[in-house]
Amino acid sequence: MELQIGDVVYLKSDLNMNVLMTVSGKDGVSLWCTWFSGNDVKYHQFHKDSLAKYNQ
């Protein structure tokens, strides 16, 4: 399944939810995610294989 900008995703190793913000890199394997930790906005780049789409 192809991940799209705006998808709610989670790390396969962690059930905390993130929002996929951008796809970067020529090969599209580096994905930037954003999430909240309390009142702080956090962001980090992950390999696409480490993420899964959250299906409600």
Backbone as CSV, one residue per row, in Angstrom:
resi,resn,N_x,N_y,N_z,CA_x,CA_y,CA_z,C_x,C_y,C_z
1,MET,0.845,-1.180,0.000,0.000,0.000,0.000,0.891,1.245,0.000
2,GLU,0.604,2.141,-0.902,1.353,3.389,-1.019,0.867,4.380,0.032
3,LEU,1.794,4.956,0.783,1.439,5.978,1.759,1.324,7.320,1.055
4,GLN,0.342,8.116,1.476,0.082,9.423,0.884,0.231,10.507,1.946
5,ILE,0.590,11.718,1.508,0.663,12.850,2.426,-0.698,13.024,3.089
6,GLY,-0.697,13.189,4.403,-1.923,13.327,5.176,-2.399,12.038,5.808
7,ASP,-1.838,10.905,5.402,-2.202,9.627,6.019,-1.808,9.614,7.489
8,VAL,-2.618,8.979,8.306,-2.251,8.717,9.688,-1.479,7.406,9.678
9,VAL,-0.268,7.447,10.203,0.617,6.284,10.164,1.168,6.018,11.558
10,TYR,1.784,4.863,11.717,2.478,4.554,12.961,3.727,3.761,12.634
11,LEU,4.700,3.854,13.535,5.896,3.035,13.403,5.513,1.597,13.702
12,LYS,5.987,0.687,12.919,5.666,-0.724,13.144,6.148,-1.190,14.512
13,SER,7.157,-0.517,15.064,7.696,-0.888,16.372,7.050,-0.116,17.521
14,ASP,6.084,0.783,17.213,5.484,1.651,18.223,4.076,2.004,17.750
15,LEU,3.085,1.959,18.625,1.707,2.215,18.217,1.293,3.675,18.293
16,ASN,2.205,4.596,18.631,1.856,6.013,18.639,1.579,6.483,17.219
17,MET,0.539,7.314,17.058,0.123,7.775,15.738,0.932,8.987,15.294
18,ASN,1.188,9.073,14.006,1.890,10.175,13.366,1.097,10.569,12.128
19,VAL,1.391,11.744,11.586,0.793,12.167,10.325,1.901,12.338,9.314
20,LEU,1.774,11.670,8.173,2.768,11.765,7.115,2.657,13.139,6.470
21,MET,3.764,13.900,6.486,3.745,15.267,5.975,4.374,15.389,4.593
22,THR,5.519,14.772,4.364,6.188,14.896,3.074,6.868,13.589,2.718
23,VAL,7.092,13.419,1.445,7.908,12.323,0.936,9.133,12.981,0.331
24,SER,10.312,12.594,0.797,11.521,13.240,0.311,12.499,12.214,-0.229
25,GLY,13.488,12.688,-0.934,14.483,11.808,-1.532,14.058,11.371,-2.921
26,LYS,15.016,11.166,-3.780,14.733,10.798,-5.170,14.005,9.471,-5.276
27,ASP,14.281,8.566,-4.365,13.682,7.235,-4.437,12.391,7.118,-3.641
28,GLY,12.006,8.163,-2.914,10.760,8.154,-2.159,10.747,7.241,-0.958
29,VAL,11.914,6.903,-0.408,11.932,6.002,0.746,12.030,6.749,2.071
30,SER,12.325,8.044,2.041,12.442,8.839,3.260,11.164,9.635,3.449
31,LEU,10.464,9.394,4.559,9.181,10.029,4.818,9.253,10.855,6.096
32,TRP,8.823,12.115,6.026,8.784,12.980,7.203,7.423,12.866,7.863
33,CYS,7.422,12.615,9.164,6.187,12.513,9.942,6.183,13.570,11.032
34,THR,4.980,13.982,11.422,4.789,14.966,12.477,3.792,14.405,13.486
35,TRP,4.035,14.702,14.774,3.117,14.247,15.819,3.241,15.183,17.011
36,PHE,2.319,15.065,17.940,2.340,15.862,19.162,2.836,15.023,20.322
37,SER,3.657,15.651,21.152,4.087,15.082,22.419,3.737,16.127,23.472
38,GLY,2.588,15.942,24.122,2.079,16.991,24.998,1.686,18.184,24.135
39,ASN,2.243,19.366,24.438,1.984,20.563,23.642,3.038,20.795,22.573
40,ASP,4.047,19.936,22.509,5.145,20.107,21.559,4.870,19.366,20.258
41,VAL,5.190,20.028,19.145,5.109,19.385,17.834,6.460,18.745,17.552
42,LYS,6.449,17.476,17.231,7.673,16.729,16.930,7.648,16.314,15.468
43,TYR,8.813,16.117,14.896,8.901,15.616,13.530,10.191,14.834,13.364
44,HIS,10.156,13.876,12.455,11.326,13.036,12.218,11.170,12.357,10.860
45,GLN,12.287,11.985,10.293,12.311,11.294,9.010,12.447,9.797,9.257
46,PHE,11.619,8.996,8.564,11.628,7.551,8.726,11.733,6.873,7.363
47,HIS,12.272,5.672,7.349,12.269,4.857,6.140,10.846,4.351,5.926
48,LYS,10.401,4.330,4.676,9.009,3.949,4.393,8.653,2.556,4.896
49,ASP,9.616,1.650,4.947,9.333,0.288,5.403,9.116,0.194,6.909
50,SER,9.435,1.272,7.649,9.244,1.254,9.100,7.866,1.770,9.501
51,LEU,7.066,2.234,8.519,5.757,2.818,8.796,4.633,1.946,8.260
52,ALA,3.492,2.023,8.924,2.279,1.353,8.459,1.131,2.353,8.539
53,LYS,0.199,2.264,7.606,-0.965,3.144,7.604,-1.949,2.688,8.673
54,TYR,-2.493,3.650,9.423,-3.499,3.363,10.434,-4.861,3.331,9.762
55,ASN,-5.545,2.223,9.847,-6.887,2.077,9.278,-7.891,2.082,10.407
56,GLN,-8.732,3.096,10.431,-9.707,3.263,11.508,-10.837,2.282,11.403
